[in-house]
Amino acid sequence: MSSEGFLKEVQAIGEKFLLKLQKLPKAEPVEIVSFSVVLLFIVTVLVLTVIACSCCCYSCCGCDGRPAPRHRKKSQVRPAAR
């Protein structure tokens, strides 16, 4: 998908969202609740994505931005018992 097509798709979704927000005060309670649930789901996914990315970045990089040193576990190979 080209960037122009993607931008048009995002713009169309944004326009539908704004239209839905404009109609919300006149909507039935079921529509308001369902819209709120969908909005809460989207916000939750975005927040969890930000948390996951920040945790991944924190584990890979130190606070100063340099990669954290990786320590190898030294394991000893022992002969199998017979």
All heavy atoms as a GROMACS GRO file, in nm:
protein
  625
    1MET      N    1   0.085  -0.116   0.000
    1MET     CA    2   0.000   0.000   0.000
    1MET      C    3   0.090   0.123   0.000
    1MET      O    4   0.184   0.133   0.078
    1MET     CB    5  -0.090  -0.003   0.123
    1MET     CG    6  -0.177   0.119   0.138
    1MET     SD    7  -0.277   0.120   0.287
    1MET     CE    8  -0.417   0.029   0.234
    2SER      N    9   0.060   0.216  -0.086
    2SER     CA   10   0.140   0.337  -0.094
    2SER      C   11   0.109   0.428   0.024
    2SER      O   12   0.007   0.414   0.092
    2SER     CB   13   0.113   0.409  -0.225
    2SER     OG   14  -0.019   0.459  -0.226
    3SER      N   15   0.196   0.523   0.046
    3SER     CA   16   0.176   0.615   0.160
    3SER      C   17   0.055   0.704   0.136
    3SER      O   18  -0.015   0.740   0.231
    3SER     CB   19   0.301   0.698   0.182
    3SER     OG   20   0.328   0.777   0.069
    4GLU      N   21   0.028   0.738   0.010
    4GLU     CA   22  -0.090   0.820  -0.019
    4GLU      C   23  -0.218   0.745   0.011
    4GLU      O   24  -0.312   0.801   0.068
    4GLU     CB   25  -0.088   0.864  -0.166
    4GLU     CG   26   0.022   0.963  -0.198
    4GLU     CD   27   0.025   0.998  -0.346
    4GLU    OE1   28  -0.071   0.964  -0.418
    4GLU    OE2   29   0.123   1.060  -0.390
    5GLY      N   30  -0.223   0.617  -0.026
    5GLY     CA   31  -0.340   0.535   0.003
    5GLY      C   32  -0.360   0.517   0.152
    5GLY      O   33  -0.473   0.521   0.202
    6PHE      N   34  -0.249   0.501   0.224
    6PHE     CA   35  -0.257   0.486   0.369
    6PHE      C   36  -0.309   0.614   0.433
    6PHE      O   37  -0.394   0.610   0.522
    6PHE     CB   38  -0.120   0.450   0.425
    6PHE     CG   39  -0.117   0.436   0.573
    6PHE    CD1   40  -0.175   0.326   0.635
    6PHE    CD2   41  -0.057   0.533   0.652
    6PHE    CE1   42  -0.173   0.314   0.772
    6PHE    CE2   43  -0.054   0.522   0.789
    6PHE     CZ   44  -0.113   0.411   0.850
    7LEU      N   45  -0.259   0.729   0.387
    7LEU     CA   46  -0.304   0.857   0.442
    7LEU      C   47  -0.452   0.881   0.414
    7LEU      O   48  -0.525   0.931   0.500
    7LEU     CB   49  -0.220   0.971   0.387
    7LEU     CG   50  -0.076   0.978   0.436
    7LEU    CD1   51   0.000   1.090   0.366
    7LEU    CD2   52  -0.073   0.998   0.587
    8LYS      N   53  -0.498   0.843   0.296
    8LYS     CA   54  -0.640   0.858   0.264
    8LYS      C   55  -0.725   0.768   0.352
    8LYS      O   56  -0.833   0.806   0.397
    8LYS     CB   57  -0.665   0.826   0.116
    8LYS     CG   58  -0.616   0.933   0.022
    8LYS     CD   59  -0.645   0.898  -0.122
    8LYS     CE   60  -0.591   1.004  -0.216
    8LYS     NZ   61  -0.615   0.972  -0.357
    9GLU      N   62  -0.677   0.648   0.378
    9GLU     CA   63  -0.749   0.554   0.464
    9GLU      C   64  -0.757   0.607   0.607
    9GLU      O   65  -0.862   0.602   0.670
    9GLU     CB   66  -0.679   0.418   0.463
    9GLU     CG   67  -0.757   0.309   0.530
    9GLU     CD   68  -0.881   0.268   0.454
    9GLU    OE1   69  -0.885   0.283   0.331
    9GLU    OE2   70  -0.977   0.223   0.521
   10VAL      N   71  -0.648   0.661   0.658
   10VAL     CA   72  -0.647   0.718   0.793
   10VAL      C   73  -0.740   0.839   0.800
   10VAL      O   74  -0.813   0.856   0.897
   10VAL     CB   75  -0.503   0.755   0.835
   10VAL    CG1   76  -0.501   0.837   0.962
   10VAL    CG2   77  -0.418   0.630   0.851
   11GLN      N   78  -0.739   0.920   0.696
   11GLN     CA   79  -0.827   1.037   0.692
   11GLN      C   80  -0.974   0.994   0.690
   11GLN      O   81  -1.057   1.053   0.759
   11GLN     CB   82  -0.796   1.123   0.571
   11GLN     CG   83  -0.876   1.251   0.566
   11GLN     CD   84  -0.841   1.337   0.445
   11GLN    OE1   85  -0.766   1.295   0.358
   11GLN    NE2   86  -0.896   1.456   0.439
   12ALA      N   87  -1.006   0.890   0.614
   12ALA     CA   88  -1.144   0.842   0.609
   12ALA      C   89  -1.188   0.788   0.745
   12ALA      O   90  -1.301   0.814   0.790
   12ALA     CB   91  -1.157   0.733   0.503
   13ILE      N   92  -1.099   0.716   0.813
   13ILE     CA   93  -1.132   0.664   0.946
   13ILE      C   94  -1.151   0.780   1.044
   13ILE      O   95  -1.243   0.778   1.127
   13ILE     CB   96  -1.022   0.567   0.994
   13ILE    CG1   97  -1.026   0.440   0.910
   13ILE    CG2   98  -1.038   0.534   1.142
   13ILE    CD1   99  -0.910   0.346   0.935
   14GLY      N  100  -1.066   0.882   1.035
   14GLY     CA  101  -1.079   1.000   1.121
   14GLY      C  102  -1.210   1.074   1.098
   14GLY      O  103  -1.275   1.118   1.194
   15GLU      N  104  -1.251   1.086   0.973
   15GLU     CA  105  -1.377   1.153   0.942
   15GLU      C  106  -1.496   1.073   0.996
   15GLU      O  107  -1.590   1.131   1.051
   15GLU     CB  108  -1.390   1.174   0.792
   15GLU     CG  109  -1.297   1.280   0.738
   15GLU     CD  110  -1.300   1.288   0.586
   15GLU    OE1  111  -1.371   1.209   0.521
   15GLU    OE2  112  -1.228   1.374   0.532
   16LYS      N  113  -1.492   0.941   0.984
   16LYS     CA  114  -1.599   0.857   1.040
   16LYS      C  115  -1.604   0.871   1.192
   16LYS      O  116  -1.712   0.876   1.252
   16LYS     CB  117  -1.578   0.711   1.001
   16LYS     CG  118  -1.604   0.681   0.857
   16LYS     CD  119  -1.578   0.534   0.828
   16LYS     CE  120  -1.590   0.504   0.681
   16LYS     NZ  121  -1.559   0.363   0.650
   17PHE      N  122  -1.486   0.877   1.254
   17PHE     CA  123  -1.479   0.891   1.399
   17PHE      C  124  -1.540   1.025   1.444
   17PHE      O  125  -1.617   1.030   1.539
   17PHE     CB  126  -1.333   0.880   1.444
   17PHE     CG  127  -1.314   0.889   1.592
   17PHE    CD1  128  -1.351   0.784   1.674
   17PHE    CD2  129  -1.260   1.003   1.649
   17PHE    CE1  130  -1.334   0.792   1.811
   17PHE    CE2  131  -1.242   1.012   1.785
   17PHE     CZ  132  -1.280   0.906   1.866
   18LEU      N  133  -1.505   1.134   1.372
   18LEU     CA  134  -1.561   1.264   1.406
   18LEU      C  135  -1.711   1.268   1.384
   18LEU      O  136  -1.785   1.328   1.463
   18LEU     CB  137  -1.492   1.374   1.325
   18LEU     CG  138  -1.348   1.406   1.366
   18LEU    CD1  139  -1.288   1.509   1.271
   18LEU    CD2  140  -1.343   1.456   1.509
   19LEU      N  141  -1.759   1.206   1.280
   19LEU     CA  142  -1.902   1.200   1.254
   19LEU      C  143  -1.973   1.124   1.366
   19LEU      O  144  -2.080   1.166   1.412
   19LEU     CB  145  -1.929   1.133   1.118
   19LEU     CG  146  -2.074   1.128   1.072
   19LEU    CD1  147  -2.126   1.269   1.052
   19LEU    CD2  148  -2.085   1.048   0.944
   20LYS      N  149  -1.913   1.015   1.410
   20LYS     CA  150  -1.971   0.937   1.520
   20LYS      C  151  -1.973   1.020   1.648
   20LYS      O  152  -2.070   1.015   1.724
   20LYS     CB  153  -1.888   0.809   1.539
   20LYS     CG  154  -1.953   0.708   1.626
   20LYS     CD  155  -2.069   0.647   1.556
   20LYS     CE  156  -2.110   0.519   1.624
   20LYS     NZ  157  -2.230   0.463   1.566
   21LEU      N  158  -1.867   1.096   1.673
   21LEU     CA  159  -1.864   1.181   1.792
   21LEU      C  160  -1.971   1.291   1.787
   21LEU      O  161  -2.029   1.326   1.890
   21LEU     CB  162  -1.727   1.246   1.808
   21LEU     CG  163  -1.618   1.159   1.870
   21LEU    CD1  164  -1.485   1.235   1.870
   21LEU    CD2  165  -1.654   1.118   2.010
   22GLN      N  166  -1.996   1.344   1.668
   22GLN     CA  167  -2.098   1.448   1.655
   22GLN      C  168  -2.238   1.393   1.680
   22GLN      O  169  -2.324   1.462   1.734
   22GLN     CB  170  -2.090   1.512   1.517
   22GLN     CG  171  -1.968   1.598   1.497
   22GLN     CD  172  -1.952   1.645   1.354
   22GLN    OE1  173  -2.024   1.602   1.264
   22GLN    NE2  174  -1.856   1.734   1.330
   23LYS      N  175  -2.262   1.268   1.642
   23LYS     CA  176  -2.392   1.206   1.660
   23LYS      C  177  -2.411   1.146   1.799
   23LYS      O  178  -2.522   1.106   1.834
   23LYS     CB  179  -2.414   1.097   1.555
   23LYS     CG  180  -2.426   1.147   1.414
   23LYS     CD  181  -2.450   1.032   1.319
   23LYS     CE  182  -2.462   1.079   1.176
   23LYS     NZ  183  -2.485   0.966   1.084
   24LEU      N  184  -2.307   1.139   1.877
   24LEU     CA  185  -2.311   1.070   2.006
   24LEU      C  186  -2.411   1.131   2.105
   24LEU      O  187  -2.480   1.055   2.173
   24LEU     CB  188  -2.171   1.065   2.066
   24LEU     CG  189  -2.146   0.957   2.169
   24LEU    CD1  190  -2.178   0.819   2.112
   24LEU    CD2  191  -2.005   0.961   2.219
   25PRO      N  192  -2.423   1.264   2.118
   25PRO     CA  193  -2.520   1.317   2.215
   25PRO      C  194  -2.665   1.277   2.185
   25PRO      O  195  -2.746   1.268   2.277
   25PRO     CB  196  -2.503   1.469   2.205
   25PRO     CG  197  -2.366   1.488   2.151
   25PRO     CD  198  -2.341   1.370   2.062
   26LYS      N  199  -2.697   1.251   2.060
   26LYS     CA  200  -2.834   1.213   2.022
   26LYS      C  201  -2.853   1.062   2.018
   26LYS      O  202  -2.962   1.014   1.991
   26LYS     CB  203  -2.867   1.270   1.884
   26LYS     CG  204  -2.858   1.421   1.876
   26LYS     CD  205  -2.879   1.467   1.735
   26LYS     CE  206  -2.847   1.615   1.721
   26LYS     NZ  207  -2.852   1.658   1.582
   27ALA      N  208  -2.749   0.987   2.044
   27ALA     CA  209  -2.753   0.842   2.029
   27ALA      C  210  -2.826   0.776   2.146
   27ALA      O  211  -2.846   0.834   2.253
   27ALA     CB  212  -2.611   0.787   2.021
   28GLU      N  213  -2.864   0.650   2.122
   28GLU     CA  214  -2.927   0.571   2.227
   28GLU      C  215  -2.821   0.526   2.327
   28GLU      O  216  -2.702   0.521   2.295
   28GLU     CB  217  -2.994   0.448   2.165
   28GLU     CG  218  -3.108   0.483   2.072
   28GLU     CD  219  -3.171   0.359   2.012
   28GLU    OE1  220  -3.146   0.248   2.062
   28GLU    OE2  221  -3.246   0.375   1.915
   29PRO      N  222  -2.864   0.491   2.448
   29PRO     CA  223  -2.766   0.448   2.549
   29PRO      C  224  -2.682   0.328   2.507
   29PRO      O  225  -2.564   0.319   2.541
   29PRO     CB  226  -2.853   0.414   2.670
   29PRO     CG  227  -2.977   0.495   2.653
   29PRO     CD  228  -2.997   0.505   2.506
   30VAL      N  229  -2.741   0.237   2.431
   30VAL     CA  230  -2.666   0.120   2.387
   30VAL      C  231  -2.552   0.161   2.294
   30VAL      O  232  -2.440   0.109   2.304
   30VAL     CB  233  -2.760   0.019   2.316
   30VAL    CG1  234  -2.682  -0.096   2.257
   30VAL    CG2  235  -2.866  -0.031   2.411
   31GLU      N  236  -2.578   0.255   2.207
   31GLU     CA  237  -2.474   0.304   2.116
   31GLU      C  238  -2.363   0.375   2.193
   31GLU      O  239  -2.245   0.360   2.161
   31GLU     CB  240  -2.533   0.400   2.013
   31GLU     CG  241  -2.608   0.334   1.901
   31GLU     CD  242  -2.656   0.435   1.800
   31GLU    OE1  243  -2.757   0.501   1.828
   31GLU    OE2  244  -2.589   0.448   1.696
   32ILE      N  245  -2.401   0.452   2.294
   32ILE     CA  246  -2.301   0.524   2.374
   32ILE      C  247  -2.212   0.425   2.447
   32ILE      O  248  -2.090   0.438   2.449
   32ILE     CB  249  -2.371   0.620   2.472
   32ILE    CG1  250  -2.443   0.730   2.395
   32ILE    CG2  251  -2.270   0.680   2.570
   32ILE    CD1  252  -2.528   0.820   2.480
   33VAL      N  253  -2.273   0.321   2.506
   33VAL     CA  254  -2.195   0.221   2.580
   33VAL      C  255  -2.104   0.144   2.484
   33VAL      O  256  -1.986   0.122   2.514
   33VAL     CB  257  -2.288   0.126   2.657
   33VAL    CG1  258  -2.212   0.007   2.712
   33VAL    CG2  259  -2.359   0.200   2.769
   34SER      N  260  -2.156   0.103   2.369
   34SER     CA  261  -2.073   0.027   2.275
   34SER      C  262  -1.958   0.112   2.221
   34SER      O  263  -1.845   0.064   2.206
   34SER     CB  264  -2.158  -0.028   2.161
   34SER     OG  265  -2.214   0.078   2.086
   35PHE      N  266  -1.984   0.239   2.194
   35PHE     CA  267  -1.879   0.328   2.148
   35PHE      C  268  -1.773   0.346   2.257
   35PHE      O  269  -1.653   0.346   2.229
   35PHE     CB  270  -1.938   0.464   2.108
   35PHE     CG  271  -1.838   0.560   2.052
   35PHE    CD1  272  -1.791   0.544   1.923
   35PHE    CD2  273  -1.791   0.665   2.128
   35PHE    CE1  274  -1.698   0.632   1.870
   35PHE    CE2  275  -1.699   0.754   2.077
   35PHE     CZ  276  -1.653   0.738   1.947
   36SER      N  277  -1.818   0.358   2.382
   36SER     CA  278  -1.724   0.372   2.493
   36SER      C  279  -1.637   0.248   2.510
   36SER      O  280  -1.517   0.257   2.538
   36SER     CB  281  -1.799   0.401   2.622
   36SER     OG  282  -1.873   0.520   2.611
   37VAL      N  283  -1.697   0.130   2.492
   37VAL     CA  284  -1.622   0.006   2.505
   37VAL      C  285  -1.516  -0.005   2.396
   37VAL      O  286  -1.401  -0.041   2.421
   37VAL     CB  287  -1.717  -0.116   2.503
   37VAL    CG1  288  -1.641  -0.246   2.485
   37VAL    CG2  289  -1.801  -0.120   2.628
   38VAL      N  290  -1.553   0.028   2.274
   38VAL     CA  291  -1.458   0.024   2.162
   38VAL      C  292  -1.345   0.125   2.186
   38VAL      O  293  -1.227   0.095   2.166
   38VAL     CB  294  -1.529   0.050   2.028
   38VAL    CG1  295  -1.430   0.072   1.916
   38VAL    CG2  296  -1.622  -0.065   1.995
   39LEU      N  297  -1.380   0.244   2.230
   39LEU     CA  298  -1.280   0.347   2.257
   39LEU      C  299  -1.188   0.304   2.371
   39LEU      O  300  -1.065   0.321   2.362
   39LEU     CB  301  -1.350   0.479   2.291
   39LEU     CG  302  -1.266   0.604   2.288
   39LEU    CD1  303  -1.211   0.626   2.147
   39LEU    CD2  304  -1.348   0.722   2.331
   40LEU      N  305  -1.243   0.243   2.474
   40LEU     CA  306  -1.161   0.194   2.585
   40LEU      C  307  -1.067   0.083   2.539
   40LEU      O  308  -0.951   0.077   2.580
   40LEU     CB  309  -1.252   0.142   2.697
   40LEU     CG  310  -1.182   0.090   2.822
   40LEU    CD1  311  -1.107   0.202   2.891
   40LEU    CD2  312  -1.283   0.027   2.915
   41PHE      N  313  -1.115  -0.004   2.451
   41PHE     CA  314  -1.030  -0.110   2.396
   41PHE      C  315  -0.913  -0.053   2.319
   41PHE      O  316  -0.798  -0.094   2.336
   41PHE     CB  317  -1.113  -0.203   2.307
   41PHE     CG  318  -1.032  -0.308   2.238
   41PHE    CD1  319  -0.986  -0.418   2.308
   41PHE    CD2  320  -1.000  -0.296   2.104
   41PHE    CE1  321  -0.909  -0.515   2.245
   41PHE    CE2  322  -0.925  -0.392   2.040
   41PHE     CZ  323  -0.880  -0.501   2.110
   42ILE      N  324  -0.940   0.046   2.234
   42ILE     CA  325  -0.834   0.107   2.153
   42ILE      C  326  -0.731   0.175   2.243
   42ILE      O  327  -0.610   0.158   2.224
   42ILE     CB  328  -0.895   0.206   2.052
   42ILE    CG1  329  -0.975   0.131   1.946
   42ILE    CG2  330  -0.787   0.292   1.986
   42ILE    CD1  331  -1.058   0.220   1.858
   43VAL      N  332  -0.777   0.248   2.343
   43VAL     CA  333  -0.685   0.316   2.434
   43VAL      C  334  -0.602   0.214   2.512
   43VAL      O  335  -0.482   0.232   2.531
   43VAL     CB  336  -0.764   0.409   2.529
   43VAL    CG1  337  -0.678   0.459   2.643
   43VAL    CG2  338  -0.822   0.526   2.452
   44THR      N  339  -0.665   0.104   2.555
   44THR     CA  340  -0.593   0.001   2.629
   44THR      C  341  -0.484  -0.062   2.544
   44THR      O  342  -0.371  -0.082   2.591
   44THR     CB  343  -0.690  -0.108   2.676
   44THR    OG1  344  -0.792  -0.048   2.756
   44THR    CG2  345  -0.619  -0.215   2.757
   45VAL      N  346  -0.514  -0.092   2.419
   45VAL     CA  347  -0.413  -0.150   2.329
   45VAL      C  348  -0.297  -0.053   2.309
   45VAL      O  349  -0.180  -0.093   2.313
   45VAL     CB  350  -0.477  -0.190   2.194
   45VAL    CG1  351  -0.372  -0.222   2.091
   45VAL    CG2  352  -0.571  -0.307   2.213
   46LEU      N  353  -0.327   0.074   2.290
   46LEU     CA  354  -0.221   0.173   2.271
   46LEU      C  355  -0.134   0.187   2.396
   46LEU      O  356  -0.011   0.192   2.386
   46LEU     CB  357  -0.280   0.308   2.232
   46LEU     CG  358  -0.342   0.316   2.092
   46LEU    CD1  359  -0.408   0.451   2.072
   46LEU    CD2  360  -0.238   0.290   1.986
   47VAL      N  361  -0.196   0.190   2.512
   47VAL     CA  362  -0.120   0.202   2.637
   47VAL      C  363  -0.033   0.080   2.660
   47VAL      O  364   0.085   0.091   2.696
   47VAL     CB  365  -0.215   0.226   2.757
   47VAL    CG1  366  -0.145   0.208   2.890
   47VAL    CG2  367  -0.276   0.365   2.749
   48LEU      N  368  -0.088  -0.040   2.636
   48LEU     CA  369  -0.009  -0.161   2.654
   48LEU      C  370   0.106  -0.168   2.553
   48LEU      O  371   0.214  -0.218   2.587
   48LEU     CB  372  -0.098  -0.285   2.641
   48LEU     CG  373  -0.195  -0.306   2.757
   48LEU    CD1  374  -0.285  -0.425   2.730
   48LEU    CD2  375  -0.121  -0.324   2.888
   49THR      N  376   0.085  -0.119   2.433
   49THR     CA  377   0.192  -0.115   2.333
   49THR      C  378   0.304  -0.022   2.378
   49THR      O  379   0.422  -0.056   2.367
   49THR     CB  380   0.137  -0.070   2.197
   49THR    OG1  381   0.032  -0.158   2.157
   49THR    CG2  382   0.245  -0.068   2.091
   50VAL      N  383   0.268   0.093   2.430
   50VAL     CA  384   0.370   0.187   2.479
   50VAL      C  385   0.445   0.127   2.597
   50VAL      O  386   0.569   0.137   2.605
   50VAL     CB  387   0.304   0.322   2.519
   50VAL    CG1  388   0.399   0.410   2.597
   50VAL    CG2  389   0.255   0.394   2.395
   51ILE      N  390   0.375   0.060   2.687
   51ILE     CA  391   0.440  -0.003   2.802
   51ILE      C  392   0.534  -0.113   2.755
   51ILE      O  393   0.648  -0.124   2.802
   51ILE     CB  394   0.336  -0.057   2.901
   51ILE    CG1  395   0.265   0.059   2.970
   51ILE    CG2  396   0.401  -0.149   3.004
   51ILE    CD1  397   0.147   0.017   3.054
   52ALA      N  398   0.489  -0.196   2.661
   52ALA     CA  399   0.573  -0.305   2.611
   52ALA      C  400   0.698  -0.251   2.542
   52ALA      O  401   0.808  -0.303   2.561
   52ALA     CB  402   0.493  -0.393   2.516
   53CYS      N  403   0.682  -0.148   2.463
   53CYS     CA  404   0.797  -0.090   2.394
   53CYS      C  405   0.894  -0.026   2.492
   53CYS      O  406   1.015  -0.038   2.476
   53CYS     CB  407   0.752   0.012   2.291
   53CYS     SG  408   0.671  -0.062   2.148
   54SER      N  409   0.842   0.041   2.593
   54SER     CA  410   0.931   0.105   2.690
   54SER      C  411   1.003   0.000   2.774
   54SER      O  412   1.120   0.017   2.806
   54SER     CB  413   0.854   0.202   2.778
   54SER     OG  414   0.760   0.132   2.858
   55CYS      N  415   0.936  -0.110   2.808
   55CYS     CA  416   1.003  -0.217   2.884
   55CYS      C  417   1.110  -0.284   2.798
   55CYS      O  418   1.217  -0.316   2.848
   55CYS     CB  419   0.902  -0.320   2.932
   55CYS     SG  420   0.797  -0.260   3.063
   56CYS      N  421   1.082  -0.306   2.673
   56CYS     CA  422   1.179  -0.367   2.583
   56CYS      C  423   1.299  -0.276   2.567
   56CYS      O  424   1.413  -0.321   2.573
   56CYS     CB  425   1.116  -0.396   2.448
   56CYS     SG  426   1.229  -0.468   2.330
   57CYS      N  427   1.277  -0.150   2.549
   57CYS     CA  428   1.386  -0.054   2.533
   57CYS      C  429   1.466  -0.046   2.662
   57CYS      O  430   1.588  -0.036   2.660
   57CYS     CB  431   1.331   0.083   2.497
   57CYS     SG  432   1.459   0.206   2.471
   58TYR      N  433   1.400  -0.048   2.775
   58TYR     CA  434   1.469  -0.040   2.903
   58TYR      C  435   1.557  -0.162   2.927
   58TYR      O  436   1.666  -0.151   2.979
   58TYR     CB  437   1.369  -0.024   3.017
   58TYR     CG  438   1.434  -0.014   3.153
   58TYR    CD1  439   1.498   0.103   3.191
   58TYR    CD2  440   1.433  -0.121   3.240
   58TYR    CE1  441   1.559   0.114   3.314
   58TYR    CE2  442   1.495  -0.111   3.364
   58TYR     CZ  443   1.557   0.006   3.401
   58TYR     OH  444   1.617   0.015   3.521
   59SER      N  445   1.508  -0.280   2.885
   59SER     CA  446   1.588  -0.401   2.907
   59SER      C  447   1.706  -0.408   2.810
   59SER      O  448   1.808  -0.467   2.842
   59SER     CB  449   1.502  -0.526   2.893
   59SER     OG  450   1.459  -0.542   2.760
   60CYS      N  451   1.693  -0.350   2.691
   60CYS     CA  452   1.802  -0.352   2.594
   60CYS      C  453   1.904  -0.242   2.620
   60CYS      O  454   2.024  -0.262   2.602
   60CYS     CB  455   1.748  -0.334   2.453
   60CYS     SG  456   1.651  -0.473   2.396
   61CYS      N  457   1.859  -0.126   2.659
   61CYS     CA  458   1.946  -0.011   2.678
   61CYS      C  459   1.943   0.032   2.824
   61CYS      O  460   1.842   0.022   2.891
   61CYS     CB  461   1.900   0.106   2.592
   61CYS     SG  462   1.896   0.068   2.418
   62GLY      N  463   2.054   0.084   2.869
   62GLY     CA  464   2.060   0.139   3.003
   62GLY      C  465   1.994   0.275   3.005
   62GLY      O  466   1.947   0.326   2.905
   63CYS      N  467   1.992   0.336   3.120
   63CYS     CA  468   1.931   0.469   3.131
   63CYS      C  469   2.007   0.574   3.052
   63CYS      O  470   1.951   0.676   3.015
   63CYS     CB  471   1.923   0.510   3.277
   63CYS     SG  472   1.808   0.408   3.372
   64ASP      N  473   2.136   0.550   3.028
   64ASP     CA  474   2.217   0.648   2.956
   64ASP      C  475   2.212   0.628   2.804
   64ASP      O  476   2.279   0.697   2.731
   64ASP     CB  477   2.361   0.645   3.005
   64ASP     CG  478   2.423   0.506   2.994
   64ASP    OD1  479   2.352   0.413   2.951
   64ASP    OD2  480   2.541   0.491   3.029
   65GLY      N  481   2.131   0.532   2.757
   65GLY     CA  482   2.115   0.512   2.614
   65GLY      C  483   2.210   0.412   2.553
   65GLY      O  484   2.200   0.380   2.436
   66ARG      N  485   2.307   0.364   2.630
   66ARG     CA  486   2.401   0.264   2.578
   66ARG      C  487   2.344   0.125   2.599
   66ARG      O  488   2.271   0.102   2.696
   66ARG     CB  489   2.535   0.277   2.648
   66ARG     CG  490   2.609   0.405   2.611
   66ARG     CD  491   2.743   0.409   2.677
   66ARG     NE  492   2.722   0.418   2.822
   66ARG     CZ  493   2.814   0.389   2.912
   66ARG    NH1  494   2.932   0.349   2.875
   66ARG    NH2  495   2.788   0.400   3.040
   67PRO      N  496   2.378   0.033   2.513
   67PRO     CA  497   2.329  -0.104   2.532
   67PRO      C  498   2.382  -0.163   2.662
   67PRO      O  499   2.497  -0.141   2.700
   67PRO     CB  500   2.385  -0.180   2.412
   67PRO     CG  501   2.418  -0.076   2.312
   67PRO     CD  502   2.450   0.049   2.389
   68ALA      N  503   2.295  -0.234   2.731
   68ALA     CA  504   2.335  -0.298   2.857
   68ALA      C  505   2.423  -0.418   2.826
   68ALA      O  506   2.400  -0.490   2.728
   68ALA     CB  507   2.211  -0.341   2.934
   69PRO      N  508   2.525  -0.442   2.907
   69PRO     CA  509   2.611  -0.559   2.882
   69PRO      C  510   2.533  -0.688   2.908
   69PRO      O  511   2.454  -0.697   3.001
   69PRO     CB  512   2.724  -0.542   2.983
   69PRO     CG  513   2.668  -0.455   3.090
   69PRO     CD  514   2.566  -0.366   3.023
   70ARG      N  515   2.556  -0.784   2.822
   70ARG     CA  516   2.489  -0.913   2.836
   70ARG      C  517   2.585  -1.009   2.904
   70ARG      O  518   2.699  -1.024   2.864
   70ARG     CB  519   2.450  -0.968   2.699
   70ARG     CG  520   2.359  -0.874   2.625
   70ARG     CD  521   2.242  -0.951   2.574
   70ARG     NE  522   2.152  -0.860   2.504
   70ARG     CZ  523   2.026  -0.856   2.529
   70ARG    NH1  524   1.973  -0.935   2.616
   70ARG    NH2  525   1.948  -0.774   2.462
   71HIS      N  526   2.538  -1.072   3.008
   71HIS     CA  527   2.619  -1.167   3.082
   71HIS      C  528   2.582  -1.308   3.038
   71HIS      O  529   2.465  -1.342   3.032
   71HIS     CB  530   2.596  -1.153   3.232
   71HIS     CG  531   2.633  -1.017   3.283
   71HIS    ND1  532   2.763  -0.975   3.297
   71HIS    CD2  533   2.557  -0.911   3.322
   71HIS    CE1  534   2.765  -0.851   3.343
   71HIS    NE2  535   2.641  -0.810   3.358
   72ARG      N  536   2.684  -1.386   3.007
   72ARG     CA  537   2.660  -1.525   2.968
   72ARG      C  538   2.664  -1.612   3.093
   72ARG      O  539   2.747  -1.593   3.180
   72ARG     CB  540   2.766  -1.573   2.871
   72ARG     CG  541   2.755  -1.510   2.736
   72ARG     CD  542   2.852  -1.578   2.643
   72ARG     NE  543   2.830  -1.528   2.509
   72ARG     CZ  544   2.862  -1.595   2.402
   72ARG    NH1  545   2.917  -1.713   2.411
   72ARG    NH2  546   2.840  -1.545   2.284
   73LYS      N  547   2.573  -1.704   3.095
   73LYS     CA  548   2.574  -1.800   3.205
   73LYS      C  549   2.676  -1.908   3.172
   73LYS      O  550   2.676  -1.963   3.063
   73LYS     CB  551   2.436  -1.863   3.222
   73LYS     CG  552   2.331  -1.766   3.269
   73LYS     CD  553   2.200  -1.838   3.288
   73LYS     CE  554   2.093  -1.742   3.334
   73LYS     NZ  555   1.964  -1.808   3.350
   74LYS      N  556   2.761  -1.935   3.267
   74LYS     CA  557   2.859  -2.041   3.246
   74LYS      C  558   2.798  -2.171   3.295
   74LYS      O  559   2.764  -2.186   3.412
   74LYS     CB  560   2.988  -2.011   3.323
   74LYS     CG  561   3.060  -1.889   3.270
   74LYS     CD  562   3.190  -1.868   3.344
   74LYS     CE  563   3.261  -1.747   3.287
   74LYS     NZ  564   3.388  -1.723   3.354
   75SER      N  565   2.783  -2.262   3.204
   75SER     CA  566   2.728  -2.392   3.242
   75SER      C  567   2.835  -2.497   3.219
   75SER      O  568   2.908  -2.495   3.120
   75SER     CB  569   2.603  -2.424   3.160
   75SER     OG  570   2.634  -2.426   3.024
   76GLN      N  571   2.842  -2.588   3.310
   76GLN     CA  572   2.939  -2.694   3.299
   76GLN      C  573   2.872  -2.818   3.243
   76GLN      O  574   2.761  -2.852   3.282
   76GLN     CB  575   2.999  -2.726   3.436
   76GLN     CG  576   3.080  -2.610   3.494
   76GLN     CD  577   3.134  -2.645   3.631
   76GLN    OE1  578   3.098  -2.745   3.690
   76GLN    NE2  579   3.222  -2.558   3.680
   77VAL      N  580   2.942  -2.882   3.152
   77VAL     CA  581   2.890  -3.005   3.094
   77VAL      C  582   2.941  -3.120   3.178
   77VAL      O  583   3.062  -3.136   3.200
   77VAL     CB  584   2.935  -3.020   2.948
   77VAL    CG1  585   2.884  -3.151   2.889
   77VAL    CG2  586   2.889  -2.902   2.866
   78ARG      N  587   2.850  -3.201   3.225
   78ARG     CA  588   2.888  -3.316   3.308
   78ARG      C  589   2.850  -3.443   3.234
   78ARG      O  590   2.752  -3.448   3.162
   78ARG     CB  591   2.814  -3.310   3.441
   78ARG     CG  592   2.853  -3.189   3.522
   78ARG     CD  593   2.784  -3.187   3.653
   78ARG     NE  594   2.818  -3.064   3.724
   78ARG     CZ  595   2.759  -3.027   3.834
   78ARG    NH1  596   2.663  -3.098   3.886
   78ARG    NH2  597   2.796  -2.914   3.893
   79PRO      N  598   2.927  -3.546   3.254
   79PRO     CA  599   2.896  -3.674   3.187
   79PRO      C  600   2.766  -3.732   3.244
   79PRO      O  601   2.734  -3.712   3.361
   79PRO     CB  602   3.015  -3.763   3.220
   79PRO     CG  603   3.085  -3.700   3.335
   79PRO     CD  604   3.051  -3.554   3.332
   80ALA      N  605   2.694  -3.799   3.156
   80ALA     CA  606   2.568  -3.860   3.196
   80ALA      C  607   2.596  -3.979   3.288
   80ALA      O  608   2.689  -4.055   3.267
   80ALA     CB  609   2.490  -3.906   3.074
   81ALA      N  610   2.513  -3.994   3.390
   81ALA     CA  611   2.529  -4.107   3.483
   81ALA      C  612   2.480  -4.235   3.415
   81ALA      O  613   2.377  -4.237   3.351
   81ALA     CB  614   2.450  -4.080   3.609
   82ARG      N  615   2.558  -4.345   3.434
   82ARG     CA  616   2.518  -4.472   3.373
   82ARG      C  617   2.480  -4.573   3.476
   82ARG      O  618   2.511  -4.584   3.583
   82ARG     CB  619   2.633  -4.528   3.290
   82ARG     CG  620   2.655  -4.442   3.169
   82ARG     CD  621   2.756  -4.506   3.082
   82ARG     NE  622   2.788  -4.414   2.974
   82ARG     CZ  623   2.854  -4.448   2.871
   82ARG    NH1  624   2.899  -4.570   2.857
   82ARG    NH2  625   2.881  -4.362   2.776
   0.00000   0.00000   0.00000
